[in-house]
Amino acid sequence: MKVLNFNIMKNLILFFLTCIVATGAFLSGLTMENPLPAFIVGFVVWMFFLYRMACK
């Protein structure tokens, strides 16, 4: 049961970090002249998170 709780907390922390990084990338993309690199970073972070969750 302790392993399950540790995995849930690890996933929750990873989710919050994903939200922070992706939000920062998307908000910085709004002010850039060429927002494509920032949007790519934001989407890649979310795809990495979803891939990690799907592999479990």
N, C-alpha and C positions, 0 to 999 in steps of 0.2 A: 504494500500500500504506500510505503514511503517513496518508492521509485516512481509510482504514478503521480504523486503530488509534486515531486521534483521535476518531472517532465512537463507537467501543466505549468508550473512556474517558469520553467525555461522557455516554453513556447509563448507565454504571456510577455515575458521580457523581450523576446525576439520580435513579437508583434508590435510592441511599443517602440522599439528601436526602428523597425521598418516604417512605422507611421511617421516618426520624427524625420528620418532621412528623406523619405519620399515627399513629405510636405515641404521640407526645405528645398528640395530639388525643383518641385513644381512652382513654388513661390519665386525662386530665383529665376526660373525660366520665364516668368511673366515680365520681368524687368530687363531681360537680355535682348540684345539686337538679334541674335540668332539663338532661339530657345531650344533648338533640337537636342543639343548635348544634355541639357538639364532634364528634358523630358525623357530622354533615353535612360538616364540614370534613375529617374523616378520609376519608370516602368520595369527596368531590370531588377531593381530592389524588390518590387512586388512580385515579379515572376520568380525570383529566387526564394522568397518566403513561401509562395504557393507550392513551388516544387518541393521544398523541404517538408511542408506539411503533407503533401501527397505521398511522399516516400515512406512516411511513418506507418 
